[in-house]
Amino acid sequence: MGLFDRIKRVVSANINDLVNKAEDPEKMLEQAILEMQEDLVQLRQGVAQAIAAQKRTEKQYNDAQNEINKWQRNAQLALQKGDENLARQALERKKTFTETGTALKTSLDQQSTQVETLKRNLIQLESKISEAKTKKEMLKARITTAKAQEQLEGMVRGMNSSSAMAAFERMEEKVLMQEARAQSAAELAGADLESQFAKLEAGSDVDDELAALKASLLPPATPANQNLLPPEQTTPSQTTPPQSNEVVDAELESLRKQLDQM
């Protein structure tokens, strides 16, 4: 690729970029509709001119037909009067108008075809303009929506990077920390309460065990009929050495100290 070709490509690319940036979709749509309406005006003028030419040719053709009929009658009249030379001249005039009428008929047929084609094009262009206007309104609405969405996204991006949004996030973090501390304190309070109940349950178990131990160490109750025994008989509890109560008391005192230390 030569140097001039490269320069031409760069210039074309820059011009296209400038044109693309300068294009406003709404203005371009309005301009397109305006150009189509201008074409419609020109086409209507062309149709009107074609119809006028058709009418003029049609009148000329009708005039030629009238002349043909007139000279035909004149030729007949001359023959009736016995003037053959005059009849010949009338037929020559008829021939001239017949040739003119034939040419006019050909032109009239062509003009009629042209007028019908122009009318169809006119109807199609009017339909396209109506459709383009409808699409223009739809596209304008879409452009407005797209611009609003773009502005909203820009605002959202600005909020994410602004100091106000950062301050809001810091406040939210502080609230979360306070909630976490409150939850931790509640959990600790609940754990302390549970430990107190656990101690009470443990103390109840120890008391039950102590009561059972006392019951096992105390002498059995004297039956009601024991008073009826002879004086010389003794109860089984009287055979227990007196030193056994001291041992029990010492063990009981040791258990009490252990319970107090718990």
C-alpha positions as CSV (number, residue, x, y, z in Angstrom):
1,M,0.0,0.0,0.0
2,G,1.4,3.4,-1.0
3,L,1.8,6.4,1.2
4,F,-1.0,8.3,-0.5
5,D,-3.4,5.4,-0.1
6,R,-2.6,5.2,3.6
7,I,-3.1,9.0,4.0
8,K,-6.4,8.7,2.1
9,R,-7.6,5.9,4.3
10,V,-6.6,7.8,7.5
11,V,-8.4,10.9,6.3
12,S,-11.5,9.0,5.4
13,A,-11.6,7.2,8.7
14,N,-11.3,10.5,10.6
15,I,-14.0,12.1,8.5
16,N,-16.3,9.2,9.1
17,D,-15.7,9.3,12.8
18,L,-16.5,13.0,12.9
19,V,-19.6,12.5,10.9
20,N,-20.8,9.6,13.2
21,K,-20.2,11.8,16.2
22,A,-22.0,14.7,14.7
23,E,-25.1,12.7,13.7
24,D,-28.1,13.2,16.0
25,P,-30.6,10.3,15.5
26,E,-33.6,12.5,16.0
27,K,-32.4,15.2,13.6
28,M,-31.4,12.5,11.1
29,L,-34.9,11.0,11.2
30,E,-36.5,14.5,10.8
31,Q,-34.2,15.1,7.8
32,A,-35.1,11.8,6.2
33,I,-38.8,12.5,6.6
34,L,-38.3,16.0,5.2
35,E,-36.4,14.6,2.1
36,M,-39.1,12.0,1.5
37,Q,-41.8,14.8,1.7
38,E,-39.8,16.8,-0.8
39,D,-39.6,13.8,-3.1
40,L,-43.4,13.4,-2.7
41,V,-44.0,17.1,-3.7
42,Q,-41.8,16.6,-6.8
43,L,-43.6,13.4,-7.7
44,R,-47.0,15.0,-7.3
45,Q,-45.9,17.8,-9.6
46,G,-44.6,15.2,-12.1
47,V,-47.9,13.3,-11.9
48,A,-49.8,16.5,-12.4
49,Q,-47.7,17.5,-15.4
50,A,-48.0,14.0,-16.9
51,I,-51.8,14.1,-16.5
52,A,-51.9,17.5,-18.1
53,A,-49.9,16.3,-21.1
54,Q,-52.1,13.3,-21.3
55,K,-55.2,15.5,-21.4
56,R,-53.7,17.8,-24.0
57,T,-52.8,14.8,-26.2
58,E,-56.2,13.3,-25.7
59,K,-57.8,16.6,-26.8
60,Q,-55.6,16.7,-29.9
61,Y,-56.5,13.2,-30.7
62,N,-60.2,13.9,-30.3
63,D,-59.8,17.0,-32.5
64,A,-58.0,14.9,-35.2
65,Q,-60.9,12.3,-35.0
66,N,-63.4,15.1,-35.5
67,E,-61.4,16.4,-38.5
68,I,-61.3,12.9,-40.0
69,N,-65.1,12.6,-39.6
70,K,-65.6,16.1,-41.0
71,W,-63.6,15.5,-44.2
72,Q,-65.2,12.1,-44.6
73,R,-68.6,13.8,-44.7
74,N,-67.2,16.5,-47.1
75,A,-65.9,13.9,-49.5
76,Q,-69.3,12.2,-49.5
77,L,-71.0,15.5,-50.1
78,A,-68.7,16.4,-53.0
79,L,-69.4,13.0,-54.6
80,Q,-73.1,13.5,-54.1
81,K,-72.8,16.8,-55.9
82,G,-70.8,15.2,-58.7
83,D,-67.6,17.1,-57.9
84,E,-65.0,14.2,-57.8
85,N,-62.0,16.5,-57.7
86,L,-63.3,18.2,-54.6
87,A,-64.1,14.8,-53.1
88,R,-60.5,13.8,-53.7
89,Q,-59.1,16.9,-51.9
90,A,-61.4,16.1,-49.0
91,L,-60.1,12.6,-48.8
92,E,-56.5,13.9,-48.9
93,R,-57.2,16.1,-45.9
94,K,-58.8,13.2,-44.2
95,K,-55.7,11.1,-44.7
96,T,-53.5,13.8,-43.2
97,F,-55.7,14.0,-40.1
98,T,-55.8,10.2,-39.9
99,E,-52.0,10.0,-39.8
100,T,-51.9,12.7,-37.2
101,G,-54.6,10.9,-35.2
102,T,-52.6,7.6,-35.4
103,A,-49.5,9.3,-34.0
104,L,-51.5,11.0,-31.3
105,K,-53.1,7.7,-30.3
106,T,-49.7,6.1,-29.9
107,S,-48.5,9.0,-27.8
108,L,-51.7,9.0,-25.8
109,D,-51.3,5.3,-25.0
110,Q,-47.7,5.9,-23.8
111,Q,-48.7,8.8,-21.7
112,S,-51.5,6.8,-20.1
113,T,-49.1,4.1,-19.1
114,Q,-46.7,6.7,-17.7
115,V,-49.4,8.4,-15.7
116,E,-50.5,5.1,-14.2
117,T,-47.0,4.2,-13.2
118,L,-46.5,7.7,-11.6
119,K,-49.7,7.3,-9.7
120,R,-48.6,3.9,-8.3
121,N,-45.3,5.4,-7.3
122,L,-47.1,8.3,-5.7
123,I,-49.3,6.0,-3.6
124,Q,-46.3,3.9,-2.6
125,L,-44.3,6.9,-1.6
126,E,-47.2,8.3,0.5
127,S,-47.5,4.9,2.2
128,K,-43.7,4.8,2.9
129,I,-43.8,8.4,4.3
130,S,-46.7,7.4,6.6
131,E,-44.9,4.3,7.7
132,A,-41.7,6.3,8.2
133,K,-43.5,8.9,10.4
134,T,-44.8,6.0,12.6
135,K,-41.3,4.5,12.9
136,K,-39.9,7.9,13.6
137,E,-42.1,8.4,16.6
138,M,-41.2,4.9,17.8
139,L,-37.5,5.5,17.3
140,K,-37.7,8.8,19.1
141,A,-39.3,7.1,22.0
142,R,-36.6,4.5,22.1
143,I,-33.9,7.2,21.8
144,T,-35.5,9.1,24.8
145,T,-35.6,5.9,26.8
146,A,-32.0,5.1,26.0
147,K,-30.8,8.6,26.9
148,A,-32.7,8.4,30.2
149,Q,-31.2,5.0,31.0
150,E,-27.7,6.2,30.1
151,Q,-28.1,9.2,32.4
152,L,-29.4,7.0,35.2
153,E,-26.5,4.6,34.8
154,G,-24.1,7.6,35.0
155,M,-25.8,8.7,38.2
156,V,-25.5,5.3,39.7
157,R,-21.8,5.1,38.8
158,G,-21.3,8.5,40.3
159,M,-23.0,7.5,43.5
160,N,-20.8,4.4,43.8
161,S,-17.7,6.6,43.8
162,S,-19.0,9.6,45.7
163,S,-18.1,10.5,49.3
164,A,-21.8,10.4,50.3
165,M,-22.1,6.8,49.3
166,A,-18.9,5.9,51.1
167,A,-20.1,7.6,54.2
168,F,-23.4,5.7,54.0
169,E,-21.5,2.4,53.7
170,R,-19.4,3.3,56.7
171,M,-22.5,4.0,58.8
172,E,-23.9,0.7,57.7
173,E,-20.7,-1.1,58.8
174,K,-21.0,0.6,62.2
175,V,-24.6,-0.5,62.6
176,L,-23.6,-4.1,61.7
177,M,-20.8,-4.0,64.3
178,Q,-23.1,-2.7,67.0
179,E,-25.6,-5.4,66.2
180,A,-22.8,-8.0,66.4
181,R,-21.7,-6.7,69.8
182,A,-25.3,-6.7,71.1
183,Q,-25.7,-10.3,69.9
184,S,-22.5,-11.4,71.5
185,A,-23.5,-9.8,74.9
186,A,-26.9,-11.6,74.7
187,E,-25.1,-14.9,74.0
188,L,-22.7,-14.3,76.9
189,A,-25.6,-13.5,79.3
190,G,-27.4,-16.6,78.2
191,A,-24.4,-18.7,78.8
192,D,-23.8,-17.3,82.3
193,L,-27.5,-18.0,83.2
194,E,-27.2,-21.5,81.9
195,S,-24.0,-22.0,84.0
196,Q,-25.9,-20.9,87.1
197,F,-28.6,-23.3,86.5
198,A,-26.0,-26.0,85.9
199,K,-24.5,-25.3,89.3
200,L,-27.9,-25.5,91.0
201,E,-28.5,-28.9,89.3
202,A,-25.0,-30.0,90.4
203,G,-25.7,-28.9,94.0
204,S,-29.0,-30.7,94.0
205,D,-27.3,-33.9,93.0
206,V,-24.7,-33.5,95.8
207,D,-27.4,-32.8,98.3
208,D,-29.2,-36.0,97.2
209,E,-26.1,-38.0,97.5
210,L,-25.4,-36.5,100.9
211,A,-28.9,-37.4,102.1
212,A,-28.5,-40.9,100.8
213,L,-25.1,-41.2,102.6
214,K,-26.6,-40.0,105.8
215,A,-29.4,-42.4,105.6
216,S,-27.0,-45.3,105.1
217,L,-24.9,-44.3,108.1
218,L,-27.8,-43.6,110.6
219,P,-28.9,-46.5,112.9
220,P,-32.2,-48.1,111.9
221,A,-35.3,-47.0,113.7
222,T,-36.4,-48.9,116.8
223,P,-39.5,-51.0,116.2
224,A,-42.5,-50.4,118.4
225,N,-42.5,-53.9,119.9
226,Q,-38.8,-53.6,120.9
227,N,-40.0,-52.3,124.3
228,L,-41.5,-55.7,125.0
229,L,-38.2,-57.5,124.9
230,P,-36.7,-58.7,128.2
231,P,-34.3,-56.2,129.9
232,E,-31.3,-58.4,129.4
233,Q,-31.6,-58.4,125.5
234,T,-29.9,-55.6,123.6
235,T,-30.6,-54.2,120.1
236,P,-28.1,-54.7,117.3
237,S,-27.2,-51.0,117.4
238,Q,-26.0,-51.3,120.9
239,T,-23.3,-53.7,119.7
240,T,-21.7,-51.0,117.4
241,P,-18.6,-49.6,118.9
242,P,-18.8,-46.0,120.0
243,Q,-15.7,-45.1,117.9
244,S,-17.7,-45.7,114.7
245,N,-19.8,-42.4,115.2
246,E,-16.6,-40.4,115.4
247,V,-15.4,-41.8,112.1
248,V,-18.6,-41.0,110.4
249,D,-18.6,-37.5,111.8
250,A,-15.1,-36.9,110.4
251,E,-16.0,-38.2,107.0
252,L,-19.1,-36.1,107.0
253,E,-17.1,-33.1,107.9
254,S,-14.7,-33.8,105.1
255,L,-17.5,-34.1,102.6
256,R,-19.0,-30.8,103.8
257,K,-15.6,-29.1,103.2
258,Q,-15.4,-30.5,99.7
259,L,-18.9,-29.2,99.0
260,D,-18.0,-25.8,100.3
261,Q,-15.0,-25.7,98.0
262,M,-17.0,-26.5,94.9
